[in-house]
Each structure stands twice: as C-alpha cells, then as structure tokens.
C-alpha cells in the first residue's frame, strides 16, 4: 500500500473523466438571472434561501449571502459559479475525481462544447463582479504562476477523417484570474493533459513529463531516473509520482523530479528540487541528513525508499521520510532550510492509518491549517496535531479514544473530522485544533465547510442552497 503503485493519471483517464475535456475564450457580459432564482442582479447582494441548519463551529451563526443549490471554485477573493444555457447552477460533484482537500476540481462538464456563463462573485458580499459567456465542455479549478488560484475553461474540437486521414482532436484551454481577466490561452493536440501553475502538463514517455507554459515560452521536461523508472502527475494532489517518492510537481519557481525512481535500484530514491525555468538543481534529499528516527543500514543509507515533500514555502522544505523497511506505515516529518540544507527544529514520527482504498495522500501526509502553523496527521490512534515549523506535537489521540480522521482546518483553528464505529455510519465533528476540546460532536456531512483562504470566509453547499459565512467573531 505504501508504495503508491497506482498511477492517478492512468486511473482518471481510464474512467474517461479527464480526457476529452476542453475550452474556449469568453466574452464579457452582464446578464440578469435566467432562472428566476432571486440570485440578485450584478452589483447586488444575492437574496437566496434562508439557512436553517445547525451552528458550525468556526463560522458565524448566520450566512451573509446565499444562492440556490450550487458549487463554486474558490479563486481567493472571488467564488466562480457556472450556469448552463438554461440558467441552472452547476453542482460539480461526480464529474471528476475531486482534489484531496475536498474542494471542487471540475465544476462543469458536458460531452460536447455548449454555451455557459461564468459568474465571478465577491466572496464577502456575493455581488457579481463579472460574467463571461463561453462555449465549453469543461470548467475546472487550476492555478496560475506561483500557485495563484485560477479557473481553466476547455473546448475540444474534432476534425473527422475524410476516409483516409486520421481523426484529429485539438483542445483549447483558456485560463482566467479571479477578476475574470484572461491570463493565458493554449491549444494542444489531443485531450490527454492537465493544467497546473500556468503550464500544460503532458506525459512524455513512461519516465518524463513535458511542462509547456501557457501563453508562450520554452517547454521543459521533468524526468525521473532509475532502472525501469516511471514518472507521472497526479492532478488530485498536484504531485509528481516517482515510485515511492512524491512531491509537488511545481511549487512557485521550483519543480521536482525523482532520482533512482525504481525499487530495482540499489540506491534509495531521492527528491530533487530544480529551478523551474532553468532546470538547475536547488536542493535535494541526497544532500541533507535524514531526521532522527529514520532507520539507516550499515552503509548509512536509508532502509526505506519511501519519501515525500509536503510543502515548500518561505525558503524551507517540509519533508516526510519512511521510518524503515520493516515499518512501511511509519513516517518521520522534518523541515529543512533550502539555502543551508540544515534541519530546522525537531521532527514528528507517526504510524499512519493504512487505507487500502486510498493510494494518493493518506500515508506520510497531513492536513494543514491555512497558515500552516498547525498540521493534523491521520495516525493509527486517530488524530495527532503538530507544528510543521518545529515538529512539536500539540496533542494526539490515545488508545481507547474514538479515533478521528482529520479533514480540514478553519483559518481560526477549528479542526473538522470524522469518526466511525466498526459497522456504523460516519459521524462528523469539530474540535479545537489547539486544545482538542470538542466543539460539535455531530454535524451533517454537507455542513463541513470549505474556506476561502484569503478572506477566512467559509461556505457550504447543501440540498437547500449555497451559503457563505464570515468567521466566528
């Protein structure tokens, strides 16, 4: 299980959920609501359905605005909604494998390009900032350079065979920012590619990925080396998959690749961070000392090839190392300074819950608070909360407690999670991330909020409507 042998791109393509999706550019317009749903005209706060659900810890008691049932793509200070030609809001669920953080990946999907309206709404007020009329068969969340939230609009075109020539498919993808401004456009042969951080990402053989900047610029390859090496991109967590090693493919101005990306190599796998523009090496796990708790052999080499980079920010790299060959579910986290290669603070060691149904981000990973001051690990005993900056544990569940799986943090430190008896349904709850105090022991699943990180506002989508709340005062 801990070897992540399932390639996510292959899974998604096999399901037909990523391939065959595409975009077109849009024209600005400001139409009124087409479906009489009291969503409010442009510039006005929408007056949607009233909220009658339970209080949600971390959020104010009442929403500041609402819409009829809908889902949205979070663009920071803006929420992006999609209406079809009949004026109905897109729900989003079921179109594609969702990101591991529970947010929307693909919001709108049709078999062929159709007219749709993009609605950019202010997170805090619900006011429509801009609308765009587009023809599209898929609208999905993406990022622009440096991880800035953006939306990708796809449109696929097929030239049929004349009887001798092959049928040809091209896909145009247009990326828009939070204000509805076009950031870039690219047209690519076929439809089997991903869009991330302002790049078109395509598989280039088994061991390489091709990264082409949207809007122009030289493409570069990211290649995983090693005997029978394989290298792929997982769009659910935006990680490179190189055997037992995983890392963000692109993070800011850096990209990752894997050396010795095969269990057939004598040398352990290593994660290498390079300059995205030049390919020059910046940092590597081969050049740092593994943290205390990682088992080494008589030659000083790691006995486990399992390795992850969880985050890169503020000149530091947050890592997770397999503890040892005989401890496949135990990981040790540590933070390193990029410039010096020295470890910063201590480390945290956890035995993660082994989930055979999840091969992408359960083991050796954690749920992070929006400001990354806290992280919650899903361990064999339940939840453990720790500080990424210094590796210090804040609290951890013990044997005999009802084990909680962490889901996400609110900006003000509330941790939402789920518990489950052996044969009973899942129960959703909220606890204080710092003190472990239970704030709500039963919440409907649809009332577990997502958060706009820039504003701190939370939002939920239920069968009764889409509701946006400010943070709890």
Beta strands, then each sheet from edge to edge (+ up, - down):
strand 1: 27-29
strand 2: 65-67
strand 3: 73-74
strand 4: 78-84
strand 5: 106-122
strand 6: 128-143
strand 7: 149-159
strand 8: 168-176
strand 9: 182-189
strand 10: 194-196
strand 11: 199-203
strand 12: 208-213
strand 13: 220-223
strand 14: 232-234
strand 15: 239-242
strand 16: 245-248
strand 17: 250-251
strand 18: 254-259
strand 19: 270-275
strand 20: 281-284
strand 21: 307-313
strand 22: 316-324
strand 23: 327-337
strand 24: 343-351
strand 25: 366-368
strand 26: 375-379
strand 27: 382-386
strand 28: 393-396
strand 29: 404-409
strand 30: 414-420
strand 31: 426-432
strand 32: 438-443
strand 33: 450-451
strand 34: 458-461
strand 35: 466-469
sheet 1: 1+ 6- 5+ 4- 3+
sheet 2: 1+ 6- 7+ 8- 9+
sheet 3: 2+ 35- 34+ 33-
sheet 4: 10+ 11- 12+ 13-
sheet 5: 14+ 15- 16+ 21+ 22- 23+ 24-
sheet 6: 17+ 18- 19+ 20-
sheet 7: 25+ 26- 27+ 28-
sheet 8: 29+ 30- 31+ 32-
end
